[in-house]
Amino acid sequence: MRHLSYSLAINEALHQMMDDDPSVFLIGQGVKSPWYVGNTAKGLLEKF
């Protein structure tokens, strides 16, 4: 079994959902800032 931090699991899930469905989006205060959401949104802005 693979062990992931919560932030990495959320990040992978967001990448998978956005890959599968173009209508999925992420909105909220501080989405671009690691101070607010940690690494949960890492790479999303560049990829999508």
Secondary structure by P-SEA (a helix, b strand, c coil): cccccaaaaaaaaaaaaaaacccccccccccccccccccccccccccc
